[in-house]
């Protein structure tokens, strides 16, 4: 008599497949060349460059939905003073460049 398979019998196989795919994804991500070009024939710029201002301020807990070709962002909390870098020697915030 053949034993019927229960959903819990498949779970270890799914976990093994998921764990085996993690190094593969990391390997593939390491093979991708991440060089940005500003325009045709331009050389990459050393250091930081300022990009255009974002259409929205930084926020947390916003609801984001794709509607057709549009991205709709509703709500969320905006935290002032959150931009910058924590300097480990002084434990003070340094504003962005």
C-alpha positions, 0 to 999 in steps of 0.5 A: 500500500502506497502512503499518500504524501502530506504537504509537510513531506515537501517542506524540507525539499523546498527549504533545501532548494531555497538554501541552494539558490542563495549562493547562486543568486550571489554569484550571478549578482557578482558577475553583473557589471555596475558601471553607470554612464551619464551619456554617450561617450562620457567617462565615469566621474570619480567621487560623488555627484549631486543628482536631481531632487526627488519628487517626494521627500523621504518617508517611512510606512507609505503605501505604494501601488502601481496603477498602469504606468503610474506609481502612486505613493500615499501617506507615510511619515516624514522625519526631519533631520534624518539625512546625513551620516553618523560620525563614529568618533564624535557620535554627531550627525554630518549633513549630506554634501 
